[in-house]
Amino acid sequence: NQLLVNTILSYSQHNLYKAFSGHEAVDMVMKETFDCILMDIGMPQMSGLEATRRIREFEGASSAIRTPIIALTAHTLAEDERDCRAAGMDGFIPKPFDRVELQNTVLEFCRKKRRSGKVS
């Protein structure tokens, strides 16, 4: 899935960075600024939900601009989407995903952040 996402988004001229665990994702956000984060829920060492909560805590404590986080997950039940949103995610794309939906969702959230400096 990671290779597929990279392939789809590379055609859209996005700069892509990969985290291989929830801990690595949190560490990356603490060091760099991103337009958007695609977060898998079932990541090793730390779930995507916990990583999202920690990123939101970091943003709040450091007054960093809120980075849109979009769940990209095989957890597709309505309660899974509620859990993602409760953790602080802004979007939800269930797997298997549609290429156009992925591209449009990423573009939408990146534009919102660039335009306003924040995502509501």
All heavy atoms as an XYZ file, in Angstrom:
944
protein
N       0.819     -1.206      0.000
C       0.000      0.000      0.000
C       0.856      1.260      0.000
O       0.510      2.228     -0.651
C      -0.946      0.016      1.201
C      -2.187     -0.816      0.968
O      -2.726     -0.848     -0.123
N      -2.626     -1.498      2.000
N       1.952      1.229      0.755
C       2.811      2.408      0.806
C       3.404      2.702     -0.570
O       3.458      3.862     -0.997
C       3.913      2.186      1.844
C       4.518      3.465      2.350
C       5.468      3.199      3.491
O       6.465      2.507      3.306
N       5.173      3.732      4.652
N       3.803      1.654     -1.277
C       4.349      1.828     -2.624
C       3.285      2.389     -3.564
O       3.553      3.286     -4.362
C       4.900      0.492     -3.157
C       5.462      0.516     -4.560
C       6.631      1.483     -4.669
C       5.913     -0.893     -4.952
N       2.067      1.885     -3.465
C       0.969      2.370     -4.301
C       0.676      3.842     -4.018
O       0.528      4.643     -4.952
C      -0.279      1.518     -4.072
C      -1.513      1.903     -4.876
C      -1.251      1.818     -6.371
C      -2.678      1.005     -4.481
N       0.598      4.209     -2.758
C       0.353      5.614     -2.397
C       1.474      6.489     -2.935
O       1.224      7.549     -3.522
C       0.212      5.779     -0.863
C       0.233      7.252     -0.472
C      -1.056      5.115     -0.371
N       2.719      6.052     -2.755
C       3.854      6.828     -3.261
C       3.772      7.012     -4.765
O       4.036      8.097     -5.285
C       5.175      6.162     -2.889
C       5.499      6.310     -1.435
O       4.966      7.162     -0.738
N       6.386      5.467     -0.944
N       3.415      5.955     -5.475
C       3.312      6.028     -6.927
C       2.217      6.992     -7.348
O       2.425      7.862     -8.202
C       3.040      4.627     -7.517
O       4.112      3.758     -7.140
C       2.933      4.678     -9.029
N       1.047      6.877     -6.747
C      -0.082      7.751     -7.101
C       0.253      9.218     -6.822
O       0.040     10.092     -7.658
C      -1.350      7.331     -6.338
C      -1.846      5.979     -6.857
C      -2.442      8.400     -6.457
C      -2.926      5.351     -5.990
N       0.787      9.494     -5.646
C       1.027     10.884     -5.263
C       2.267     11.478     -5.919
O       2.359     12.698     -6.062
C       1.088     11.011     -3.746
C      -0.232     10.728     -3.033
C      -0.061     10.873     -1.530
C      -1.354     11.607     -3.540
N       3.199     10.647     -6.346
C       4.390     11.175     -7.007
C       4.028     11.817     -8.346
O       4.667     12.762     -8.779
C       5.441     10.087     -7.196
O       4.992      9.117     -8.127
N       2.975     11.331     -9.000
C       2.511     11.944    -10.241
C       1.910     13.316     -9.990
O       1.787     14.117    -10.898
C       1.492     11.047    -10.945
C       2.097      9.788    -11.498
C       1.731      8.553    -10.992
C       3.045      9.832    -12.520
C       2.292      7.386    -11.497
C       3.613      8.675    -13.026
C       3.222      7.451    -12.513
O       3.785      6.320    -13.003
N       1.518     13.592     -8.779
C       0.937     14.890     -8.429
C       1.999     15.865     -7.949
O       1.688     16.928     -7.447
C      -0.108     14.709     -7.323
O      -1.102     13.822     -7.744
N       3.242     15.492     -8.058
C       4.392     16.313     -7.677
C       4.426     16.659     -6.197
O       4.858     17.735     -5.803
C       4.454     17.574     -8.544
C       4.583     17.256    -10.019
C       4.663     18.487    -10.882
O       4.536     19.612    -10.411
N       4.891     18.299    -12.169
N       3.976     15.752     -5.367
C       4.110     15.923     -3.923
C       5.481     15.422     -3.498
O       6.011     14.485     -4.067
C       3.046     15.106     -3.177
C       1.652     15.571     -3.413
N       1.124     16.685     -2.800
C       0.669     15.079     -4.206
C      -0.111     16.852     -3.203
N      -0.424     15.905     -4.055
N       6.066     16.059     -2.495
C       7.270     15.533     -1.869
C       6.807     14.568     -0.798
O       6.022     14.945      0.074
C       8.119     16.647     -1.248
C       8.679     17.570     -2.302
O       9.095     17.131     -3.359
N       8.673     18.858     -2.024
N       7.277     13.354     -0.843
C       6.792     12.322      0.064
C       7.883     11.883      1.023
O       9.029     11.710      0.638
C       6.303     11.118     -0.749
C       5.271     11.437     -1.835
C       5.025     10.225     -2.705
C       3.989     11.919     -1.200
N       7.495     11.698      2.275
C       8.381     11.196      3.311
C       7.678     10.021      3.974
O       6.472     10.074      4.192
C       8.677     12.279      4.358
C       9.305     13.507      3.756
C       8.532     14.527      3.221
C      10.686     13.634      3.712
C       9.111     15.644      2.648
C      11.274     14.753      3.141
C      10.485     15.757      2.616
O      11.055     16.864      2.045
N       8.424      8.989      4.309
C       7.823      7.796      4.904
C       8.263      7.633      6.354
O       9.425      7.808      6.680
C       8.248      6.540      4.144
C       7.725      6.455      2.754
C       8.170      5.154      2.129
C       8.910      5.465      0.860
N       9.511      4.335      0.229
N       7.305      7.281      7.183
C       7.595      6.863      8.552
C       7.191      5.394      8.642
O       6.142      5.007      8.147
C       6.792      7.695      9.546
N       8.017      4.610      9.265
C       7.756      3.173      9.331
C       7.132      2.742     10.656
O       6.838      1.583     10.855
C       9.046      2.397      9.042
C       9.527      2.631      7.634
C      10.518      3.564      7.377
C       8.956      1.951      6.582
C      10.941      3.789      6.073
C       9.371      2.175      5.278
C      10.371      3.102      5.028
N       6.926      3.708     11.540
C       6.268      3.411     12.823
C       5.596      4.683     13.322
O       5.888      5.784     12.849
C       7.290      2.919     13.855
O       8.123      3.992     14.274
N       4.711      4.512     14.284
C       4.071      5.668     14.890
C       5.075      6.583     15.573
O       4.972      7.812     15.486
N       6.065      5.989     16.234
C       7.100      6.800     16.901
C       7.848      7.647     15.876
O       8.104      8.837     16.111
C       8.101      5.900     17.634
C       7.592      5.357     18.926
N       7.320      6.151     20.015
C       7.304      4.088     19.300
C       6.881      5.398     21.008
N       6.850      4.138     20.588
N       8.200      7.034     14.759
C       8.936      7.763     13.729
C       8.091      8.903     13.157
O       8.596      9.995     12.905
C       9.369      6.817     12.616
C      10.295      7.441     11.619
C      10.813      6.469     10.571
O      10.548      5.254     10.657
O      11.489      6.957      9.651
N       6.797      8.681     12.987
C       5.910      9.733     12.479
C       5.891     10.929     13.434
O       6.007     12.081     13.004
C       4.499      9.176     12.286
N       5.758     10.664     14.711
C       5.743     11.742     15.709
C       7.075     12.482     15.695
O       7.104     13.722     15.688
C       5.425     11.193     17.117
C       5.575     12.280     18.169
C       4.017     10.594     17.153
N       8.178     11.749     15.677
C       9.497     12.386     15.647
C       9.664     13.287     14.424
O      10.212     14.387     14.517
C      10.603     11.330     15.655
C      10.742     10.625     16.992
O      10.215     11.141     18.006
O      11.372      9.544     17.023
N       9.182     12.830     13.274
C       9.300     13.631     12.056
C       8.534     14.940     12.171
O       9.032     15.994     11.771
C       8.806     12.818     10.848
C       9.736     11.683     10.461
S       9.038     10.610      9.173
C       9.151     11.697      7.755
N       7.329     14.872     12.722
C       6.508     16.082     12.860
C       7.138     17.062     13.843
O       7.015     18.275     13.682
C       5.067     15.719     13.277
C       4.259     16.944     13.640
C       4.375     14.934     12.171
N       7.839     16.561     14.830
C       8.494     17.445     15.803
C       9.701     18.158     15.198
O      10.149     19.168     15.736
C       8.914     16.646     17.026
C       7.752     16.204     17.871
S       8.335     15.278     19.305
C       6.829     15.137     20.247
N      10.217     17.643     14.082
C      11.416     18.219     13.469
C      11.139     18.991     12.187
O      11.935     19.839     11.805
C      12.418     17.103     13.156
C      12.949     16.431     14.394
C      13.830     15.253     14.038
C      14.238     14.520     15.306
N      14.833     13.222     15.028
N      10.049     18.672     11.494
C       9.771     19.271     10.200
C       8.308     19.680     10.107
O       7.477     19.203     10.865
C      10.067     18.283      9.069
C      11.524     17.891      8.971
C      11.803     17.027      7.756
O      11.322     17.403      6.661
O      12.464     16.005      7.889
N       8.016     20.523      9.123
C       6.657     20.944      8.849
C       6.180     20.241      7.592
O       6.916     20.145      6.609
C       6.606     22.470      8.625
O       7.109     23.114      9.795
C       5.201     22.940      8.358
N       4.939     19.760      7.622
C       4.363     19.049      6.489
C       3.043     19.700      6.112
O       2.338     20.246      6.959
C       4.132     17.568      6.845
C       5.406     16.839      7.166
C       5.844     16.712      8.480
C       6.185     16.299      6.156
C       7.024     16.062      8.773
C       7.372     15.643      6.445
C       7.796     15.524      7.754
N       2.696     19.614      4.835
C       1.405     20.119      4.378
C       0.277     19.200      4.798
O      -0.847     19.645      5.027
C       1.377     20.263      2.857
C       2.266     21.395      2.362
O       2.433     22.385      3.105
O       2.780     21.296      1.244
N       0.562     17.908      4.893
C      -0.468     16.909      5.127
C       0.200     15.614      5.584
O       1.334     15.337      5.204
C      -1.208     16.685      3.811
S      -2.535     15.521      3.876
N      -0.498     14.846      6.407
C       0.009     13.552      6.865
C      -1.032     12.492      6.540
O      -2.203     12.646      6.886
C       0.261     13.560      8.387
C       1.331     14.586      8.747
C       0.647     12.159      8.873
C       1.438     14.853     10.243
N      -0.609     11.429      5.873
C      -1.444     10.246      5.691
C      -1.045      9.274      6.782
O       0.119      8.886      6.876
C      -1.212      9.617      4.316
C      -1.661     10.454      3.128
C      -1.249      9.779      1.824
C      -3.158     10.665      3.160
N      -1.992      8.896      7.624
C      -1.676      8.084      8.799
C      -2.380      6.732      8.719
O      -3.603      6.668      8.639
C      -2.121      8.827     10.065
C      -1.769      8.144     11.365
S      -0.007      8.206     11.772
C       0.164      9.924     12.271
N      -1.589      5.676      8.756
C      -2.154      4.334      8.859
C      -2.491      4.097     10.328
O      -1.795      4.581     11.219
C      -1.133      3.307      8.368
C      -1.730      1.936      8.129
O      -2.908      1.723      8.467
O      -1.014      1.072      7.608
N      -3.545      3.364     10.591
C      -3.939      3.102     11.970
C      -3.115      1.968     12.567
O      -2.694      2.029     13.713
C      -5.446      2.746     12.051
C      -6.281      3.871     11.453
C      -5.867      2.468     13.492
C      -6.008      5.226     12.024
N      -2.837      0.957     11.768
C      -2.132     -0.222     12.265
C      -0.629     -0.140     12.084
O      -0.043     -0.982     11.424
N      -0.011      0.863     12.659
C       1.440      1.010     12.542
C       2.140      0.279     13.681
O       1.582      0.146     14.772
C       1.812      2.495     12.550
C       1.254      3.227     11.358
S       1.576      4.988     11.373
C       3.337      5.048     11.296
N       3.372     -0.188     13.431
C       4.116     -0.864     14.496
C       4.558      0.106     15.596
O       4.687      1.297     15.362
C       5.327     -1.456     13.778
C       5.422     -0.777     12.469
C       4.086     -0.176     12.165
N       4.784     -0.424     16.779
C       5.302      0.278     17.959
C       4.315      1.262     18.583
O       4.253      1.401     19.779
C       6.610      1.004     17.659
C       7.732      0.105     17.216
C       8.961      0.891     16.821
O       8.954      2.111     16.798
N      10.024      0.181     16.496
N       3.576      1.989     17.747
C       2.596      2.959     18.245
C       1.523      3.082     17.166
O       1.846      3.307     16.005
C       3.258      4.319     18.473
C       2.306      5.398     18.940
S       3.032      7.067     18.909
C       4.381      6.908     20.061
N       0.280      2.933     17.546
C      -0.803      3.006     16.555
C      -0.890      4.401     15.946
O      -0.416      5.386     16.522
C      -2.134      2.647     17.204
O      -2.594      3.720     18.008
N      -1.534      4.476     14.806
C      -1.765      5.762     14.176
C      -2.640      6.669     15.019
O      -2.493      7.886     14.998
N      -3.549      6.072     15.783
C      -4.388      6.871     16.683
C      -3.540      7.539     17.760
O      -3.677      8.738     18.029
C      -5.468      6.001     17.326
C      -6.507      5.404     16.385
C      -7.399      4.429     17.137
C      -7.328      6.492     15.721
N      -2.662      6.761     18.379
C      -1.805      7.322     19.434
C      -0.821      8.325     18.844
O      -0.568      9.380     19.450
C      -1.056      6.209     20.174
C      -0.172      6.701     21.300
C      -0.914      7.458     22.403
O      -2.128      7.214     22.601
O      -0.292      8.288     23.077
N      -0.275      8.033     17.677
C       0.638      8.975     17.030
C      -0.076     10.297     16.753
O       0.480     11.376     16.980
C       1.187      8.372     15.740
N      -1.303     10.224     16.290
C      -2.082     11.439     16.024
C      -2.308     12.229     17.307
O      -2.142     13.463     17.329
C      -3.428     11.085     15.366
O      -3.156     10.445     14.116
C      -4.283     12.315     15.147
N      -2.687     11.540     18.375
C      -2.890     12.244     19.656
C      -1.608     12.947     20.092
O      -1.641     14.100     20.546
C      -3.359     11.266     20.725
C      -4.822     10.861     20.579
C      -5.329     10.082     21.778
N      -4.913      8.696     21.764
C      -5.574      7.699     21.173
N      -6.704      7.928     20.547
N      -5.116      6.471     21.222
N      -0.482     12.285     19.944
C       0.798     12.905     20.352
C       1.171     14.084     19.458
O       1.708     15.083     19.938
C       1.900     11.855     20.371
C       1.696     10.867     21.496
C       2.872      9.976     21.673
N       2.582      8.965     22.684
C       3.491      8.167     23.178
N       4.747      8.235     22.785
N       3.168      7.272     24.093
N       0.888     13.959     18.161
C       1.150     15.084     17.262
C       0.282     16.274     17.654
O       0.763     17.413     17.722
C       0.910     14.667     15.797
C       2.011     13.699     15.341
C       0.837     15.889     14.878
C       1.723     12.987     14.032
N      -0.975     16.044     17.945
C      -1.868     17.135     18.359
C      -1.416     17.762     19.677
O      -1.473     18.985     19.849
C      -3.321     16.651     18.465
C      -3.919     16.208     17.140
C      -3.918     17.344     16.135
N      -4.574     16.926     14.889
C      -4.111     17.215     13.695
N      -3.004     17.937     13.546
N      -4.752     16.807     12.617
N      -0.942     16.940     20.609
C      -0.407     17.468     21.871
C       0.810     18.341     21.607
O       0.939     19.430     22.171
C      -0.022     16.325     22.814
C      -1.199     15.596     23.417
C      -0.778     14.352     24.189
O       0.434     14.154     24.437
O      -1.679     13.561     24.553
N       1.701     17.887     20.751
C       2.892     18.647     20.399
C       2.509     19.984     19.756
O       3.051     21.031     20.117
C       3.794     17.845     19.449
C       4.855     18.667     18.781
C       5.965     19.094     19.502
C       4.731     19.044     17.462
C       6.940     19.875     18.889
C       5.697     19.815     16.846
C       6.807     20.232     17.562
N       1.569     19.939     18.808
C       1.148     21.169     18.146
C       0.566     22.159     19.147
O       0.857     23.359     19.086
C       0.113     20.852     17.057
C       0.691     20.143     15.856
C      -0.365     19.627     14.888
O      -1.535     19.455     15.298
O      -0.015     19.401     13.720
N      -0.239     21.657     20.068
C      -0.824     22.531     21.078
C       0.204     23.131     22.013
O       0.153     24.315     22.341
N       1.157     22.322     22.421
C       2.182     22.784     23.361
C       3.185     23.728     22.713
O       3.741     24.605     23.379
C       2.913     21.581     23.958
N       3.412     23.571     21.410
C       4.430     24.379     20.744
C       3.833     25.498     19.898
O       4.563     26.229     19.241
C       5.287     23.485     19.837
O       4.499     22.961     18.779
N       2.529     25.635     19.886
C       1.824     26.621     19.059
C       2.121     26.431     17.569
O       2.081     27.382     16.796
C       2.171     28.050     19.486
O       1.777     28.251     20.822
N       2.435     25.207     17.183
C       2.668     24.898     15.770
C       1.354     24.938     15.014
O       0.288     24.711     15.582
C       3.305     23.511     15.633
N       1.426     25.243     13.735
C       0.234     25.230     12.893
C      -0.249     23.794     12.765
O       0.533     22.869     12.571
C       0.548     25.825     11.505
C       0.874     27.304     11.644
C      -0.631     25.631     10.547
C       1.355     27.952     10.360
N      -1.542     23.614     12.874
C      -2.146     22.282     12.804
C      -1.934     21.678     11.415
O      -2.307     22.274     10.404
C      -3.627     22.382     13.118
C      -4.357     21.052     13.126
C      -5.837     21.288     13.430
N      -6.622     20.104     13.232
C      -7.018     19.288     14.206
N      -6.683     19.568     15.455
N      -7.735     18.227     13.947
N      -1.354     20.506     11.376
C      -1.132     19.772     10.136
C      -2.306     18.832      9.895
O      -2.661     18.060     10.787
C       0.173     18.938     10.226
O       1.266     19.816     10.499
C       0.433     18.189      8.933
N      -2.917     18.887      8.724
C      -4.007     17.956      8.445
C      -3.508     16.510      8.499
O      -2.471     16.188      7.919
C      -4.446     18.310      7.027
C      -3.880     19.654      6.749
C      -2.666     19.790      7.607
N      -4.227     15.667      9.198
C      -3.910     14.243      9.269
C      -5.098     13.481      8.703
O      -6.231     13.665      9.154
C      -3.616     13.791     10.706
C      -2.420     14.572     11.274
C      -3.348     12.279     10.743
C      -2.108     14.255     12.733
N      -4.819     12.656      7.714
C      -5.850     11.875      7.041
C      -5.591     10.401      7.303
O      -4.510      9.891      7.010
C      -5.830     12.135      5.524
C      -6.017     13.626      5.236
C      -6.893     11.295      4.811
C      -5.635     14.024      3.834
N      -6.587      9.731      7.863
C      -6.473      8.286      8.076
C      -6.538      7.587      6.726
O      -7.397      7.886      5.904
C      -7.605      7.788      8.967
N      -5.620      6.690      6.494
C      -5.619      5.833      5.311
C      -5.552      4.422      5.862
O      -4.486      3.958      6.255
C      -4.418      6.155      4.431
C      -4.326      5.458      3.090
C      -5.532      5.776      2.228
C      -3.057      5.859      2.371
N      -6.699      3.765      5.957
C      -6.766      2.593      6.807
C      -7.684      1.492      6.292
O      -8.656      1.766      5.580
C      -7.219      3.014      8.221
O      -7.267      1.872      9.063
C      -8.569      3.699      8.198
N      -7.378      0.278      6.700
C      -8.239     -0.873      6.417
C      -9.333     -1.004      7.473
O     -10.235     -1.813      7.329
C      -7.405     -2.147      6.362
N      -9.258     -0.218      8.527
C     -10.291     -0.193      9.569
C     -11.428      0.666      9.035
O     -11.344      1.895      9.047
C      -9.736      0.391     10.869
C      -8.593     -0.388     11.423
N      -8.759     -1.341     12.389
C      -7.262     -0.370     11.139
C      -7.586     -1.879     12.690
N      -6.663     -1.302     11.933
N     -12.500      0.040      8.567
C     -13.487      0.756      7.767
C     -14.868      0.920      8.414
O     -15.781      1.428      7.777
C     -13.675      0.057      6.414
O     -14.121     -1.281      6.639
C     -12.375      0.042      5.624
N     -15.017      0.503      9.638
C     -16.314      0.642     10.299
C     -16.566      2.097     10.703
O     -15.625      2.877     10.874
C     -16.374     -0.250     11.533
C     -16.199     -1.750     11.295
C     -16.158     -2.482     12.623
C     -17.300     -2.289     10.397
N     -17.826      2.436     10.887
C     -18.179      3.793     11.317
C     -17.501      4.142     12.639
O     -17.049      5.273     12.831
C     -19.692      3.928     11.442
N     -17.404      3.167     13.546
C     -16.740      3.435     14.829
C     -15.249      3.690     14.641
O     -14.648      4.444     15.409
C     -16.972      2.296     15.817
C     -16.346      0.980     15.412
C     -16.783     -0.179     16.296
O     -17.992     -0.386     16.445
O     -15.886     -0.852     16.818
N     -14.641      3.085     13.614
C     -13.229      3.348     13.335
C     -13.034      4.795     12.892
O     -12.099      5.464     13.332
C     -12.707      2.401     12.248
C     -12.719      0.946     12.675
O     -12.376      0.665     13.843
O     -13.060      0.087     11.842
N     -13.932      5.277     12.051
C     -13.840      6.669     11.621
C     -14.047      7.606     12.807
O     -13.344      8.607     12.952
C     -14.846      6.985     10.518
C     -14.703      8.409     10.019
C     -15.535      8.728      8.790
O     -16.237      7.839      8.278
O     -15.472      9.896      8.352
N     -15.011      7.293     13.677
C     -15.221      8.114     14.887
C     -13.965      8.140     15.747
O     -13.584      9.195     16.270
C     -16.402      7.585     15.696
C     -17.759      7.986     15.155
C     -18.882      7.700     16.148
N     -18.928      6.301     16.562
C     -19.610      5.337     15.947
N     -20.318      5.622     14.884
N     -19.597      4.098     16.405
N     -13.317      6.981     15.924
C     -12.085      6.917     16.716
C     -10.985      7.777     16.093
O     -10.241      8.456     16.808
C     -11.595      5.477     16.849
C     -12.493      4.608     17.707
O     -13.348      5.160     18.452
O     -12.358      3.365     17.632
N     -10.888      7.731     14.777
C      -9.875      8.534     14.087
C     -10.120     10.023     14.303
O      -9.206     10.776     14.617
C      -9.867      8.214     12.598
S      -9.214      6.580     12.195
N     -11.348     10.423     14.142
C     -11.676     11.840     14.325
C     -11.502     12.275     15.780
O     -11.026     13.372     16.059
C     -13.068     12.119     13.819
C     -13.149     11.825     12.302
C     -14.150     12.680     11.607
N     -14.277     12.299     10.211
C     -13.678     12.921      9.218
N     -12.883     13.940      9.457
N     -13.860     12.545      7.964
N     -11.858     11.385     16.715
C     -11.683     11.692     18.142
C     -10.202     11.837     18.495
O      -9.851     12.612     19.381
C     -12.332     10.607     19.002
N      -9.346     11.103     17.811
C      -7.902     11.202     18.059
C      -7.322     12.491     17.488
O      -6.219     12.896     17.868
C      -7.184      9.989     17.456
N      -8.061     13.140     16.583
C      -7.595     14.399     16.014
C      -7.358     14.377     14.522
O      -6.799     15.316     13.962
N      -7.800     13.313     13.844
C      -7.629     13.251     12.397
C      -8.689     14.093     11.711
O      -9.809     14.228     12.194
C      -7.686     11.805     11.919
C      -6.519     10.987     12.415
S      -6.525      9.335     11.723
C      -5.206      8.597     12.675
N      -8.323     14.646     10.565
C      -9.200     15.544      9.837
C      -9.955     14.861      8.705
O     -11.001     15.341      8.282
C      -8.382     16.706      9.253
C      -7.613     17.427     10.329
O      -8.252     18.121     11.134
O      -6.372     17.281     10.381
N      -9.410     13.793      8.178
C     -10.021     13.088      7.061
C      -9.916     11.593      7.258
O      -9.182     11.108      8.132
N     -10.627     10.848      6.410
C     -10.692      9.396      6.557
C     -10.853      8.778      5.173
O     -11.837      9.052      4.491
C     -11.884      9.036      7.440
C     -11.999      7.573      7.782
C     -11.312      7.048      8.867
C     -12.798      6.729      7.021
C     -11.431      5.705      9.199
C     -12.927      5.393      7.348
C     -12.234      4.875      8.438
N      -9.875      7.975      4.763
C      -9.941      7.260      3.491
C      -9.797      5.768      3.787
O      -8.743      5.322      4.223
C      -8.824      7.693      2.525
C      -8.905      9.197      2.244
C      -8.905      6.890      1.227
C      -7.754      9.726      1.421
N     -10.863      5.002      3.560
C     -10.787      3.555      3.814
C     -10.076      2.830      2.673
O     -10.136      3.243      1.513
C     -12.256      3.139      3.908
C     -12.994      4.154      3.099
C     -12.212      5.432      3.200
N      -9.376      1.748      3.026
C      -8.769      0.872      2.026
C      -9.766     -0.233      1.704
O     -10.482     -0.669      2.598
C      -7.496      0.232      2.583
C      -6.382      1.194      2.884
C      -5.221      0.423      3.487
C      -4.146      1.328      4.024
N      -3.085      0.570      4.711
N      -9.820     -0.707      0.500
C      -9.044     -0.208     -0.641
C      -9.567      1.163     -1.062
O     -10.751      1.432     -1.017
C      -9.296     -1.249     -1.732
C     -10.587     -1.887     -1.384
C     -10.707     -1.811      0.109
N      -8.657      2.018     -1.439
C      -9.023      3.383     -1.763
C      -9.006      3.599     -3.267
O      -8.386      2.867     -4.024
C      -8.086      4.385     -1.072
C      -6.638      4.158     -1.400
C      -6.077      4.689     -2.537
C      -5.843      3.390     -0.566
C      -4.745      4.463     -2.847
C      -4.517      3.161     -0.858
C      -3.966      3.693     -2.008
N      -9.701      4.631     -3.659
C      -9.763      5.046     -5.049
C      -8.647      6.063     -5.304
O      -8.465      6.994     -4.500
C     -11.143      5.664     -5.308
C     -11.280      6.201     -6.705
O     -11.468      5.391     -7.629
O     -11.195      7.446     -6.864
N      -7.936      5.904     -6.380
C      -6.806      6.780     -6.715
C      -7.242      8.248     -6.757
O      -6.587      9.120     -6.193
C      -6.208      6.358     -8.055
C      -5.130      7.292     -8.559
C      -4.650      6.904     -9.953
N      -5.695      6.952    -10.956
C      -6.085      8.071    -11.577
N      -5.531      9.222    -11.271
N      -7.034      8.031    -12.479
N      -8.346      8.516     -7.403
C      -8.824      9.894     -7.537
C      -9.233     10.459     -6.172
O      -8.930     11.613     -5.853
C      -9.987      9.965     -8.552
C     -10.595     11.360     -8.592
C      -9.497      9.550     -9.928
N      -9.893      9.645     -5.353
C     -10.279     10.095     -4.010
C      -9.039     10.457     -3.193
O      -9.011     11.489     -2.514
C     -11.072      9.015     -3.285
C     -11.445      9.409     -1.864
C     -12.076      8.274     -1.065
O     -11.979      7.104     -1.467
O     -12.655      8.594     -0.011
N      -8.012      9.629     -3.262
C      -6.770      9.907     -2.535
C      -6.166     11.225     -2.999
O      -5.855     12.100     -2.181
C      -5.773      8.763     -2.717
C      -4.389      8.981     -2.122
C      -4.467      9.055     -0.599
C      -3.440      7.872     -2.558
N      -6.010     11.390     -4.298
C      -5.410     12.610     -4.826
C      -6.229     13.849     -4.446
O      -5.674     14.853     -4.018
C      -5.291     12.528     -6.349
C      -4.246     11.546     -6.808
C      -4.263     11.356     -8.315
O      -5.315     11.249     -8.933
N      -3.078     11.308     -8.900
N      -7.541     13.768     -4.609
C      -8.397     14.919     -4.317
C      -8.403     15.273     -2.835
O      -8.392     16.447     -2.474
C      -9.823     14.665     -4.805
C      -9.933     14.702     -6.310
O      -9.065     15.228     -7.005
N     -10.999     14.128     -6.836
N      -8.419     14.263     -1.980
C      -8.424     14.514     -0.539
C      -7.129     15.173     -0.090
O      -7.142     16.157      0.657
C      -8.679     13.209      0.239
O      -9.928     12.653     -0.177
C      -8.701     13.459      1.741
N      -6.005     14.646     -0.549
C      -4.713     15.237     -0.192
C      -4.634     16.671     -0.706
O      -4.252     17.585      0.023
C      -3.551     14.377     -0.736
C      -2.221     15.107     -0.615
C      -3.492     13.043     -0.002
N      -5.027     16.879     -1.944
C      -4.992     18.223     -2.518
C      -5.882     19.194     -1.745
O      -5.484     20.318     -1.440
C      -5.417     18.169     -3.987
C      -5.321     19.467     -4.771
C      -3.891     19.995     -4.788
C      -5.817     19.236     -6.192
N      -7.073     18.754     -1.394
C      -8.010     19.594     -0.637
C      -7.414     20.042      0.699
O      -7.439     21.226      1.041
C      -9.302     18.821     -0.381
C     -10.276     19.531      0.529
C     -11.423     18.626      0.965
O     -11.645     17.575      0.357
O     -12.082     18.991      1.959
N      -6.858     19.101      1.462
C      -6.311     19.467      2.768
C      -5.039     20.287      2.654
O      -4.817     21.197      3.456
C      -6.092     18.218      3.626
C      -7.347     17.729      4.275
C      -8.000     16.603      3.799
C      -7.900     18.395      5.349
C      -9.171     16.155      4.388
C      -9.070     17.965      5.950
C      -9.712     16.840      5.470
N      -4.214     20.008      1.646
C      -3.006     20.815      1.452
C      -3.370     22.247      1.086
O      -2.770     23.192      1.590
C      -2.121     20.200      0.375
S      -1.281     18.692      0.872
N      -4.361     22.412      0.228
C      -4.801     23.757     -0.150
C      -5.362     24.518      1.041
O      -5.090     25.703      1.222
C      -5.869     23.678     -1.235
C      -5.323     23.438     -2.594
C      -6.434     23.475     -3.619
N      -5.900     23.224     -4.941
C      -6.601     22.742     -5.940
N      -7.887     22.458     -5.769
N      -6.054     22.543     -7.100
N      -6.170     23.853      1.870
C      -6.734     24.513      3.050
C      -5.626     25.021      3.953
O      -5.679     26.137      4.457
C      -7.617     23.545      3.840
C      -8.986     23.353      3.289
C      -9.766     22.421      4.214
C     -11.137     22.132      3.701
N     -11.865     21.200      4.585
N      -4.620     24.185      4.181
C      -3.549     24.587      5.088
C      -2.757     25.747      4.506
O      -2.445     26.709      5.196
C      -2.618     23.421      5.382
C      -1.530     23.830      6.376
C      -0.669     22.718      6.795
C       0.338     23.238      7.815
N       1.428     22.336      8.019
N      -2.429     25.677      3.238
C      -1.648     26.747      2.612
C      -2.411     28.062      2.570
O      -1.839     29.129      2.766
C      -1.247     26.338      1.201
C      -0.198     25.273      1.178
C       0.150     24.891     -0.227
N       1.069     23.771     -0.231
C       1.184     22.921     -1.218
N       0.447     23.058     -2.306
N       2.029     21.916     -1.137
N      -3.708     27.978      2.308
C      -4.534     29.180      2.174
C      -4.717     29.901      3.513
O      -4.621     31.106      3.601
C      -5.890     28.783      1.602
C      -6.540     29.831      0.770
C      -7.806     29.403      0.050
N      -8.575     28.353      0.666
C      -8.813     27.161      0.092
N      -8.341     26.877     -1.095
N      -9.529     26.259      0.706
N      -4.968     29.124      4.545
C      -5.329     29.759      5.810
C      -4.259     29.637      6.898
O      -4.358     30.292      7.917
C      -6.613     29.125      6.342
O      -6.381     27.775      6.708
N      -3.299     28.758      6.665
C      -2.316     28.516      7.715
C      -2.839     27.587      8.784
O      -2.179     27.319      9.766
N      -4.072     27.080      8.590
C      -4.650     26.166      9.565
C      -5.745     25.347      8.906
O      -6.191     25.651      7.818
C      -5.224     26.924     10.758
C      -6.361     27.858     10.405
C      -6.835     28.627     11.605
C      -7.925     29.601     11.136
N      -8.426     30.376     12.223
N      -6.154     24.323      9.591
C      -7.269     23.509      9.118
C      -8.310     23.498     10.216
O      -7.995     23.300     11.382
C      -6.818     22.060      8.820
C      -8.011     21.191      8.502
C      -5.834     22.049      7.662
N      -9.550     23.762      9.821
C     -10.615     23.774     10.836
C     -11.197     22.392     11.014
O     -11.053     21.531     10.226
C     -11.698     24.749     10.408
O     -12.172     24.425      9.120
